[in-house]
Amino acid sequence: MPGELARYIAVKGSVCVDGVSLTVNAVDARGFAVGLIPHTLAVTTLNERKVGDAVNLEVDLMARYVARLLGAGDEPARAAAPPLTREALARAGYLDDAAAGYTDSGDRSDATCLEAPVSEDNQ
Ligand SMILES: Cc1nc2c(=O)[nH]c(=O)nc-2n(C[C@H](O)[C@H](O)[C@H](O)CO)c1C
């Protein structure tokens, strides 16, 4: 796991692996652990992953907001989090779209996920 992502991953928090939302069960210095239920294995490509494969990781938006709020003066943390707006929260599923006055256009070009490739080299 790239070091810059480790700060955003916490037990019981969410992480996206190859686009699949998962719950973090454990974290240590080497990385994090998740459990995979049969449904997830059946309907995603995660059952094709082998030890050492590179995967796409996306960390939780709320974790990045917290890091941003706590990270005054920490430029990487501040840059990683988008501005905290009702629309951004609605896009991420934390607010009802209508209540936020936001209509989903389906356009994810301004998506707020922080992505990083993971390989054996940077674990
Ligand atoms: C939050 C979450 N956590 C897990 C998990 O820890 N393990 C797991 O196997 N599946 C989880 N899921 C469900 C998957 O995101 C879902 O099965 C896929 O996205 C396919 O719909 C979800 C939604």
The ligand as a Gaussian input file, in Angstrom:
#p B3LYP/6-31G(d) Opt

LIG

0 1
 C      -19.098000      -1.907000       2.365000
 C      -18.909000      -3.255000       1.721000
 N      -17.984000      -4.077000       2.284000
 C      -17.778000      -5.299000       1.727000
 C      -16.793000      -6.183000       2.275000
 O      -16.106000      -5.908000       3.263000
 N      -16.617000      -7.379000       1.653000
 C      -17.323000      -7.759000       0.571000
 O      -17.094000      -8.859000       0.069000
 N      -18.269000      -6.946000       0.027000
 C      -18.511000      -5.726000       0.580000
 N      -19.442000      -4.884000       0.053000
 C      -20.197000      -5.325000      -1.101000
 C      -19.447000      -5.152000      -2.421000
 O      -19.078000      -3.775000      -2.604000
 C      -20.384000      -5.580000      -3.559000
 O      -20.657000      -6.958000      -3.413000
 C      -19.805000      -5.349000      -4.922000
 O      -19.654000      -3.967000      -5.126000
 C      -20.707000      -5.912000      -5.994000
 O      -21.953000      -5.306000      -5.983000
 C      -19.648000      -3.658000       0.608000
 C      -20.682000      -2.731000       0.024000

